[in-house]
Amino acid sequence: MSRGLGSKQILFLKAIRSIEQTDRDSFWRTSAVMEQAFALSTELQEIERRRNEAAAASDARIKQLALEGDQRAKLLMSLTRALGVHRRWDVGEHHDRKRRAPEWLEHHLNPSRTLALLERRGLVARITGGVRLTEAGRQASEA
């Protein structure tokens, strides 16, 4: 007996449903679905807000230590400044599209597993790098 859809599966169904309002027959990039899932989930946005606040507090503490003369803090600041370039998703030939969802989201949502489970249930159809809802998936996303 199936245990029903999980919260990540429901979030993906809602994200795909909200994206496909304009075109039901197209396949949508997995990255676009993840970004839409992030936009729909206040819980995920709250996690990102807390992570950003913690990082800002840590950076402020290190900066203060560096101003006080701590050599390790100065070294850490110089290294993090050099390595702190945040890469964005480059999606295929669409390099102008920048990622709007945080990097940790892919690990948290595990899109390959979540979409595989949805595909096994017959709720989505997938091709390489793309996904769309089936009729059963549309009905499930409305519930």
N, C-alpha and C positions, 0 to 999 in steps of 0.2 A: 504494500500500500504506500502510495506516495505521501510525503510529508507536506506537500504544497510548495508554493514558491517562496523563496527566501527574500529577505529585504533587498539584497543586491540585485536579484533577478527582477523584482518589481520595479526598482529604480531604473534599470536598463530598459524595461518595457515602456515605462512612462517617458523616458528620455527619447527613445526612438519614435514613440507616438507623437511627441511634441515636435520633433524635427520633421516628420513626414506629413505634416498638415498641408504642405504645398504640393507634394508629389508622392503618391502612395506606391508607385512602381519602381522607384529608384532605390539603389543600394546606397547606404550612407557610410562614410568612413568611420571606423571604430573610434578614432581620435575625436571626431565630432560628436559621437554619441557619449563618450566619456566627458567631454566638456559640457554637454547639455545636462548630463547626470549631475555634475558638480554644480551647475547653475540651479538645478531643481532642489538640491539637498541642502537645507539649512544646517543639518548636522555636520556635513563635510566642510561647509564654509566656516563653521564654528571651530572645527579642528584646525583648519588652516589659519584662522585668526589667532588662536592660542599659540600655534607653532611660530607664527611671525612675531608675536609679543615676546615669547621666550627667547627667540633669536636676537631680537632688538635689545632685550635686557642683558643677555650675555655679551653682545657687542659693546654695549655701554660700559659694562664692568671691565672688559678687557681694555677698552680705550682709557678708562680711568686709571687702571694699573699702569698702562704705558705712559700716561702723563706723569704719574708718580715716579717713573724711572725704572720700572720692572723690565729688564732686558728680554725675558721670555715673552712678555705681553707685546713688546715692540716687534719681535720677530714674528709672532703669531699674526699681528696686524698686517705686517708686510706680506706674509704668505697668503693670508686669506684675501687680501686685496688683489693679489696677482691671480689667485685661483677662483675668485668669487664671481666669475662670469657665469651667469645662469643661462644655459642653453635652452632653447625652445624647440619644440617639435618641428622638424622639417618633414613635411608630408609629401612624399613623391616628388612630382615636378612643381608642386605648389609651395615653394620655399618662402613665399611672401606671407603665408599663414603662420601666425605665431600662436603658440600654446597659451590658452587662457586658464587652464586647470593646472594645479601644482603637480610636481614630479612624483610625489609620494602616492598620488591617487591611483596610478596604475597598479602599484603593489597592493594597495588597500582593496580595490574593487576586483582585481584579477579578471580582466575582461575576457581573456581567452577561455578560462574555465566557466565563467558565468554565461557567456554566449554559447559555449558548447552544451551546457546543461539546458539552456533555452531551446537550442536547436534540436536536442534529443527529445524534448517535449513537443516539438512541432510548432513552437511559438515564433521562431525567427528562421529566416533563410540567410545563409552566409555564402559569400564568395571571398576570395582572397582580399583581405583588408576592408571588406564591406559587409553590411548587414541591413536587413529590412524585416518588417513584421509580416507574418502570415495572417490570414483571416482569424485564426484561433488566437494569435498574439494580440491582434487588435481588440478582440473581445475580452481577453484577459487584462489588457492594459486599462480598459474602461471600468473594470470591476473594482 
